């Protein structure tokens, strides 16, 4: 029930009355003594709308309200229910604490309407984590049936391995194509990997986003254990980040350290003839190829600024670029395989 009583006097509504009957103050209105009534009506209506929002989201906004215990037992069924509810209602998901995934959570996004998206907002990389304790992986979203629209948002969330092989940390599979202003996936301030540098647990792969048109990664940290000797048994990943067949992914401030166990690719971008790529700020250590960019044609290209990488074989492997810009690279390579250099075009 609203906290404010409805106005006793009917508010004046005219061409100067925008949202919720809120008045535009003017000398004419003041002289007519209508502003007070308009403002009371506006407060009442805003309060009424806020009451509706609170009522609608109370049972669905958090995983604990969907049944998650956060006590080390399997929270995956509750997380799946929570994410499905967010998908169907287009509500904001808020989470705190450690959610244990003893089985992979797979969400089909085909039922979402244009403009809707599934959004998860955590309370910080260390305070909101998905602890993955199965060999299949953490979160997977199937977006092949949603078209070119906003789909998944993760913000201030950690995805942490809970066993020696924890599968793929994050995966989104979308539809081919692009030419749209929406972002299939937005990852902001997301950490993938152990919270403790001496934690020997590991994923089998990092962030995989095939055909995630215009996906945006901002301040993403992907790592393996970094303490000396801990990572000797770690798995070799395929990719730190895979944005293959993705139309114009934008990556800003990515940090990837996979020295322990390694990875074939730091950033993998393999595709056909449409997919451009932009990276602004990257620090990648331990992959065989810091960047692997392969296209069927010579039409697309890439833009890279403020890039530092220490690779095992080659820093930039480029095959199929018509326009290419690299600004301020700082490149190291452990060993050059015959025919390869820091930049192979």
C-alpha positions as CSV (number, residue, x, y, z in Angstrom):
1,X,0.0,0.0,0.0
2,X,1.4,3.5,-0.8
3,X,2.8,5.5,2.0
4,X,1.1,8.7,0.8
5,X,-2.6,9.4,0.7
6,X,-4.1,10.3,-2.7
7,X,-4.4,14.1,-3.2
8,X,-7.7,15.6,-1.9
9,X,-7.9,18.0,-4.8
10,X,-7.7,16.7,-8.4
11,X,-4.4,17.8,-9.9
12,X,-4.3,20.1,-13.0
13,X,-3.0,18.3,-16.1
14,X,-2.1,20.2,-19.2
15,X,0.6,20.5,-21.8
16,X,3.1,21.6,-19.1
17,X,2.5,18.3,-17.2
18,X,5.2,15.6,-17.9
19,X,5.7,12.3,-16.1
20,X,3.4,11.4,-13.2
21,X,1.7,14.8,-13.3
22,X,4.8,16.5,-12.1
23,X,4.5,20.2,-12.7
24,X,6.7,22.5,-14.6
25,X,6.9,25.5,-12.3
26,X,5.8,28.7,-13.9
27,X,4.4,32.0,-12.8
28,X,1.0,31.1,-14.2
29,X,0.9,27.9,-12.2
30,X,1.9,29.6,-9.0
31,X,-0.7,32.2,-9.4
32,X,-3.3,29.6,-10.0
33,X,-2.1,27.6,-6.9
34,X,-2.0,24.4,-8.9
35,X,1.6,23.3,-8.3
36,X,1.0,21.9,-4.8
37,X,-1.8,19.7,-6.0
38,X,0.3,18.5,-9.0
39,X,3.3,17.7,-6.8
40,X,1.2,15.8,-4.2
41,X,-0.3,13.7,-7.0
42,X,3.2,13.1,-8.5
43,X,4.5,11.9,-5.1
44,X,1.5,9.6,-4.7
45,X,1.9,8.0,-8.1
46,X,5.7,7.5,-7.9
47,X,5.2,5.9,-4.5
48,X,2.5,3.7,-5.9
49,X,4.7,2.5,-8.8
50,X,7.6,1.8,-6.4
51,X,5.3,-0.3,-4.3
52,X,4.5,-2.4,-7.4
53,X,8.2,-2.9,-8.2
54,X,9.0,-4.0,-4.6
55,X,6.1,-6.4,-4.6
56,X,7.0,-8.0,-8.0
57,X,10.7,-8.5,-7.2
58,X,10.6,-9.6,-3.6
59,X,10.4,-13.3,-4.3
60,X,12.6,-13.5,-7.4
61,X,15.5,-11.1,-7.1
62,X,17.9,-13.3,-5.1
63,X,19.0,-16.9,-5.3
64,X,18.4,-17.5,-1.6
65,X,14.7,-16.7,-2.2
66,X,14.8,-19.4,-4.9
67,X,16.1,-21.9,-2.4
68,X,19.9,-21.5,-2.4
69,X,21.5,-22.5,0.9
70,X,25.0,-21.0,0.4
71,X,26.3,-23.6,2.9
72,X,28.4,-25.7,0.6
73,X,25.6,-28.0,-0.6
74,X,24.5,-28.0,-4.2
75,X,22.9,-24.7,-5.1
76,X,22.7,-25.4,-8.8
77,X,19.0,-26.3,-8.9
78,X,18.1,-23.1,-7.0
79,X,20.4,-21.0,-9.2
80,X,18.8,-22.5,-12.3
81,X,15.3,-21.6,-10.9
82,X,16.5,-18.1,-10.0
83,X,18.0,-17.4,-13.5
84,X,14.9,-18.8,-15.3
85,X,12.8,-16.5,-13.2
86,X,15.0,-13.5,-14.1
87,X,14.8,-14.5,-17.7
88,X,11.0,-14.8,-17.8
89,X,10.3,-11.7,-15.7
90,X,13.2,-9.4,-16.9
91,X,14.0,-8.5,-13.3
92,X,17.3,-7.5,-11.9
93,X,19.1,-10.3,-10.2
94,X,21.1,-9.5,-7.0
95,X,23.3,-12.0,-5.3
96,X,25.7,-12.2,-2.4
97,X,27.7,-15.0,-0.9
98,X,29.1,-18.3,-2.3
99,X,26.8,-20.3,-4.5
100,X,28.1,-23.9,-5.0
101,X,27.4,-25.5,-8.4
102,X,27.8,-29.2,-8.1
103,X,26.3,-29.4,-11.6
104,X,26.4,-27.0,-14.5
105,X,23.6,-24.5,-14.8
106,X,22.3,-24.3,-18.4
107,X,19.7,-21.6,-19.2
108,X,17.8,-21.5,-22.5
109,X,17.2,-17.8,-23.5
110,X,14.8,-18.6,-26.4
111,X,11.8,-17.4,-24.5
112,X,12.9,-13.9,-23.9
113,X,11.2,-11.0,-25.7
114,X,13.1,-8.3,-27.7
115,X,14.8,-5.9,-25.4
116,X,14.8,-8.2,-22.4
117,X,17.9,-9.6,-20.8
118,X,19.0,-11.6,-17.9
119,X,21.1,-9.5,-15.5
120,X,23.1,-10.6,-12.5
121,X,24.6,-8.0,-10.2
122,X,26.9,-9.2,-7.4
123,X,28.3,-7.4,-4.4
124,X,32.0,-7.7,-5.4
125,X,34.4,-10.2,-6.9
126,X,35.3,-11.8,-3.5
127,X,31.9,-11.5,-1.9
128,X,29.7,-12.9,-4.7
129,X,31.1,-16.1,-6.3
130,X,29.8,-19.2,-8.2
131,X,32.0,-22.0,-6.8
132,X,32.1,-24.7,-9.6
133,X,32.5,-28.2,-8.3
134,X,31.7,-30.3,-11.4
135,X,33.6,-31.3,-14.6
136,X,31.1,-29.7,-17.0
137,X,31.4,-26.1,-15.9
138,X,29.7,-23.1,-14.3
139,X,27.2,-21.0,-16.3
140,X,26.0,-21.7,-19.8
141,X,23.5,-19.7,-21.7
142,X,21.9,-20.9,-25.0
143,X,21.0,-17.8,-27.0
144,X,20.6,-19.4,-30.4
145,X,16.9,-18.6,-30.5
146,X,16.9,-15.0,-29.3
147,X,18.0,-13.2,-32.4
148,X,20.1,-10.0,-32.1
149,X,19.1,-8.6,-28.7
150,X,20.4,-8.0,-25.3
151,X,20.8,-11.3,-23.5
152,X,23.1,-11.7,-20.5
153,X,24.7,-9.2,-18.1
154,X,27.1,-10.2,-15.3
155,X,28.5,-7.4,-13.1
156,X,30.7,-7.7,-9.9
157,X,30.7,-11.5,-10.0
158,X,33.4,-14.2,-9.5
159,X,33.4,-17.7,-11.0
160,X,35.7,-19.9,-9.0
161,X,37.0,-23.5,-9.7
162,X,36.2,-25.9,-6.8
163,X,38.0,-29.0,-8.0
164,X,41.0,-29.8,-10.3
165,X,38.8,-29.9,-13.4
166,X,35.9,-27.6,-13.2
167,X,35.0,-27.5,-16.9
168,X,34.2,-24.3,-18.8
169,X,33.8,-21.3,-16.5
170,X,31.3,-19.2,-18.6
171,X,29.7,-20.0,-22.0
172,X,27.2,-18.2,-24.2
173,X,26.2,-19.6,-27.6
174,X,24.5,-17.2,-29.9
175,X,23.2,-16.8,-33.4
176,X,25.4,-15.8,-36.4
177,X,25.2,-12.3,-37.7
178,X,25.5,-8.7,-36.5
179,X,24.7,-5.2,-37.6
180,X,22.8,-4.4,-34.4
181,X,23.4,-2.1,-31.5
182,X,22.5,-4.6,-28.8
183,X,25.1,-6.6,-26.8
184,X,24.6,-10.3,-26.6
185,X,26.8,-10.5,-23.5
186,X,28.1,-7.8,-21.2
187,X,30.7,-8.9,-18.6
188,X,31.8,-6.1,-16.3
189,X,34.2,-6.5,-13.3
190,X,34.1,-10.3,-13.6
191,X,36.8,-12.6,-12.3
192,X,37.3,-16.2,-13.5
193,X,39.7,-18.3,-11.5
194,X,40.8,-19.0,-7.9
195,X,40.5,-16.3,-5.3
196,X,43.7,-17.5,-3.7
197,X,46.9,-17.6,-5.7
198,X,47.9,-20.9,-4.0
199,X,44.6,-22.7,-4.9
200,X,45.4,-25.6,-7.2
201,X,41.9,-26.0,-8.5
202,X,41.4,-25.1,-12.2
203,X,39.0,-24.8,-15.0
204,X,39.3,-26.6,-18.3
205,X,38.4,-23.4,-20.3
206,X,37.8,-19.8,-19.6
207,X,35.1,-17.5,-21.2
208,X,33.6,-18.9,-24.4
209,X,31.3,-16.6,-26.4
210,X,30.8,-18.0,-30.0
211,X,28.5,-15.8,-32.1
212,X,27.8,-13.4,-29.3
213,X,27.3,-10.3,-31.5
214,X,28.7,-7.1,-30.1
215,X,29.6,-8.7,-26.8
216,X,31.3,-6.4,-24.4
217,X,33.9,-7.3,-21.8
218,X,35.0,-4.6,-19.4
219,X,37.5,-5.1,-16.5
220,X,37.6,-8.9,-16.8
221,X,40.2,-10.9,-14.9
222,X,41.0,-14.5,-15.9
223,X,43.6,-16.5,-14.1
224,X,45.1,-19.7,-12.9
225,X,46.9,-20.3,-9.6
226,X,50.1,-18.2,-9.6
227,X,52.0,-19.4,-6.5
228,X,55.3,-21.2,-7.4
229,X,54.8,-25.0,-8.0
230,X,51.0,-24.9,-7.4
231,X,50.0,-25.0,-11.1
232,X,52.1,-28.0,-12.2
233,X,49.0,-30.2,-12.5
234,X,46.7,-27.5,-13.9
235,X,44.9,-28.1,-17.2
236,X,45.9,-26.5,-20.5
237,X,43.0,-24.4,-21.7
238,X,41.9,-23.9,-25.2
239,X,41.2,-20.1,-24.7
240,X,41.2,-17.5,-22.0
241,X,38.5,-15.7,-24.0
242,X,37.0,-17.1,-27.2
243,X,34.9,-14.6,-29.2
244,X,34.9,-16.5,-32.5
245,X,32.3,-15.7,-35.1
246,X,31.3,-12.7,-33.0
247,X,30.4,-9.5,-34.7
248,X,32.5,-6.6,-33.3
249,X,33.3,-7.7,-29.8
250,X,34.7,-4.9,-27.6
251,X,37.2,-5.8,-24.9
252,X,38.4,-3.2,-22.4
253,X,41.0,-3.8,-19.7
254,X,41.4,-7.6,-19.7
255,X,43.9,-9.3,-17.5
256,X,44.7,-13.0,-18.2
257,X,47.4,-15.0,-16.4
258,X,47.5,-18.7,-17.4
259,X,51.2,-19.4,-16.9
260,X,50.4,-22.4,-14.8
261,X,49.2,-25.0,-17.3
262,X,48.9,-22.5,-20.1
263,X,46.3,-22.0,-22.9
264,X,46.5,-22.3,-26.6
265,X,44.9,-18.9,-27.1
266,X,44.7,-15.8,-25.0
267,X,42.0,-14.1,-27.1
268,X,40.7,-16.3,-29.9
269,X,38.8,-14.6,-32.7
270,X,38.2,-17.0,-35.6
271,X,35.4,-16.3,-38.1
272,X,34.2,-15.6,-41.6
273,X,34.0,-12.1,-43.2
274,X,31.9,-9.9,-40.9
275,X,33.5,-9.9,-37.5
276,X,35.7,-7.0,-36.5
277,X,37.3,-6.8,-33.0
278,X,38.4,-4.0,-30.7
279,X,40.7,-4.4,-27.6
280,X,41.7,-1.4,-25.5
281,X,43.9,-2.4,-22.6
282,X,45.2,-6.0,-22.3
283,X,47.7,-7.9,-20.2
284,X,48.0,-11.6,-21.2
285,X,50.6,-14.0,-19.9
286,X,51.1,-17.7,-20.6
287,X,49.2,-18.5,-23.7
288,X,50.8,-20.0,-26.8
289,X,49.2,-17.3,-28.9
290,X,48.2,-14.1,-27.1
291,X,45.9,-13.3,-30.0
292,X,44.8,-15.6,-32.8
293,X,42.8,-13.7,-35.5
294,X,41.7,-15.8,-38.5
295,X,39.2,-14.9,-41.2
296,X,38.0,-16.4,-44.4
297,X,38.3,-13.1,-46.2
298,X,40.4,-10.0,-46.0
299,X,37.5,-7.6,-45.4
300,X,37.4,-7.1,-41.6
301,X,40.1,-6.0,-39.3
302,X,41.0,-5.1,-35.7
303,X,42.0,-2.3,-33.4
304,X,44.4,-2.9,-30.5
305,X,45.6,-0.3,-28.1
306,X,47.8,-0.5,-24.9
307,X,48.6,-4.3,-25.3
308,X,51.1,-6.3,-23.3
309,X,51.6,-10.0,-23.6
310,X,54.1,-12.7,-22.8
311,X,53.4,-15.7,-25.1
312,X,55.0,-19.1,-25.6
313,X,54.9,-19.1,-29.5
314,X,53.6,-15.9,-31.0
315,X,51.9,-12.8,-29.6
316,X,49.8,-11.7,-32.6
317,X,48.8,-14.4,-35.2
318,X,46.8,-12.6,-37.9
319,X,45.5,-14.3,-41.0
320,X,42.7,-12.5,-42.9
321,X,42.7,-8.8,-42.0
322,X,42.3,-6.0,-44.4
323,X,42.6,-3.1,-41.9
324,X,44.7,-3.6,-38.8
325,X,45.8,-1.1,-36.1
326,X,48.2,-1.9,-33.2
327,X,49.1,0.9,-30.8
328,X,51.6,0.8,-28.0
329,X,52.3,-3.0,-27.9
330,X,54.7,-4.4,-25.3
331,X,55.6,-7.9,-26.4
332,X,57.6,-10.8,-25.0
333,X,57.9,-14.4,-26.3
334,X,59.4,-17.4,-24.6
335,X,60.3,-19.3,-27.7
336,X,59.8,-18.5,-31.4
337,X,58.7,-21.5,-33.4
338,X,60.3,-21.5,-36.9
339,X,58.4,-19.1,-39.2
340,X,56.7,-17.2,-36.3
341,X,57.6,-13.8,-34.8
342,X,56.0,-11.6,-32.2
343,X,53.6,-10.4,-34.9
344,X,52.7,-12.9,-37.7
345,X,50.7,-11.6,-40.5
